[in-house]
Every structure is written in C-alpha cells, then in structure tokens.
Amino acid sequence: MVAPSGKFAYVMNHVSFNLSAYIIDATTGALTPITGSPFPVGNTPTSMAVHPTGKFLYVASEGDNLSAFTINPTTGALTPIAGSPFDVGPVPFGVAVDQSGRFLYVSNRNAGTVSGFRIDEATGALTAVPGSPFAAGLDASFVAIAP
C-alpha cells in the first residue's frame, strides 16, 4: 500500500507477523527501508488501510485484532496508537476507512459480521460505533466504501 503522499510504501508480511516500510524514491521508484522496519503487527495480517490524511495506518490480523499506527510525515516511521491493538471480531479480514476519515470498518470472516469504529481525528484511536458489530454474510471477507 502506498501512503496518500506517495512518499512511503507499506507491505504486510503474512507469515512473519510484521509490516515492512519503505521510502519511495520519486525519481527512480526504488524502495529504501525505513528505520525501524519491519514493524510488528498482530498474528497473520490480512489487510490494511491508510487514513485519507495519511496520518494513520490500520492493519487487520487474524489474531482477532486491528493494529493502529501514526505515520511520521517526514520519515514514514510507524508508532503504535494508544490502545492498539484494538479488539475486533473473529478473524478480521478486510479493513476500510471512509473518505471523510471519520469511520473505519472491518469484516470479521468467522463471525459473518462487520465491526464499525469512529476514528479520533487527533489521535487515530478507535471507538466502536453504536450497534457494532453488524450482521453480514457468511465468510465476510473484504469491505469497500463507495464515495
């Protein structure tokens, strides 16, 4: 996944339970590892989403949680957000942030549900929205938000 700034790339490492982070050379496209990379995430990461402002990164993991990070705008380094990892349903698989950056949704594969969260715009922390989780179909896999 490439951050909205186009300066940083993030790659989930499914088996090693971490996330590699790179600076993208604007001229050549070459990738240079970011100091501190790889960054630990939950067991078996499945998907990730970057906040529209480029300030936050969220990673769903089959360990029934969602890791949340702030993105340093200069270096691209990741810092865990207070409260991370956040509990979600069993085997979260897909994650999406709405265009306004106010809400995040996670599909929970083993429960057939979608968990909804409000994003604190200052910190990136998550709070469950009323009624969450919401019923979905069996084996709910990916989630996308239409503009």
Secondary structure, 3 states (H helix, E strand, C coil): CECCCCCEEEEEECCCCEEEEEEECCCCCCEEECCCCCEECCCCEEEEEECCCCCEEEEEECCCEEEEEEECCCCCCEEECCCCCEECCCCEEEEEECCCCCEEEEEECCCCEEEEEEECCCCCCEEECCCCCEECCCCCCCCCCCC
